[in-house]
């Protein structure tokens, strides 16, 4: 494919799209984190008192680990999105790439929200 000369409209769209994609990325990561916490809470609630007390330390460790790893992944994915969008802008595929990324992120958010509602409605 031929490379296009960058113009200011594409560069503005590129910057705004990257910012929106990063915000949705953080929302998707947080919703997934809350989904895992809801699952761990449901497991803890189904245990008896002594096992739940012992499992509490494990839940705390898993939560702290998820926060650290999720934060590192979010930063790495934001940098990767910027690179993906920049290459798409050079190749003239920016709009298709932006809508593909936004669609995936919105799907992850919707699936995690539906799963959380199902766990909260039927889990307890």
N, C-alpha and C positions, 0 to 999 in steps of 0.2 A: 504494500500500500504506500501511497505517496504521503510524505509528511507535510502537514499544513503549517503555514506561518502563524505563530500565535497572535491573537488579537485581544483587545482588552475585554471584550464580552466573554470570551472563553476563559480568560484568566480570572475574571470576577466569579463566573459560574463555578470554576474549578475550586476557588478558595471557599466559597459559600458551601458548595457541596461537600468538600472535605470537612468543614466545621460541623455540618449537620450529620455527616456520617460518623464523626467522632463522638458527638453527643449521643446518637443512637447506639453506638458501640458501647459506651459506658452504661446506658440504660439496659441494654441486652445483658451485659456482664452482671449488673446488679440484680436484674430479675432472675437470672440463672443462679446467682448466689443465694437469693432468697428462696428459690425453689429447693435447692439442696438443704438449706436450713429448715424449711418446712418438712422435708422428708426425714431429716434427722430428729426433729421434734416429734414427729409422728411415731418414729421408731422408739424414742425414749419414752413416750407416753404409753406405749404398748408393753413396756417391760415392768417387772415388779420393782419395788422401791430400792432394794439393794443393788440390783443390776443397773437400774437407771442412774443411781448415784455413781457407780463405777463408770458407766458409759458417758457421764457428763464430762469427764476429763477428755475422753476421746472426741466428743463433740466440740469442745473448746479448741483442741489441737487442730481438728479438721477445719474449723471456722477460721482460725488464724492463718493456717496454710493456704486456704482458698483466697483469703484477702491478699496475701503476698503474691501468690502465683497469678491470681486474676489481675492484680495491678500491673505486674510485669508483662503479662500477655496483652493487656489493653494498650500499654505504651508501644509495645512491639507491633501490634496490629494497626495502631494509628499511623506509625511510620510506614508500614507496609501499604496502607490505603493511600497515603500521600504519593508514594512511588507508583502504585497502580494507576492512580488518577493522572499523574504527570505523564506516564507513558501513553495512556489513552488519549490525553490531550495532544500529544505529539503525533499520534497516528490518526487522529480525527475520530476516535471512538469514545470520547469522553462521556457523551450523554448515555450511551448504551452501558458503559461501565458503572456510571453513577447510579443508574436505575437498577442495575443488577445488584449492586452492593446494598442499596437502600431496601430493595425487596427482600434480600436475605436477612438483613438486620431486623426488619419489621416482622418477618416470619418467625424469627427466633424469639422476639419479644412476645408475640401473640401466643406461640406454643407454650412458653414458660408461664405466661399469665393464665392460660387455660388449665395447665397442669396444676398450678397453685390453687386455683379455684376448685378443681376436682379433689385435690388432697384436703383442702379445708372443709369442703362440703361433705365428703364421704369418709375421710380419714379418721375423724375424731368421733 
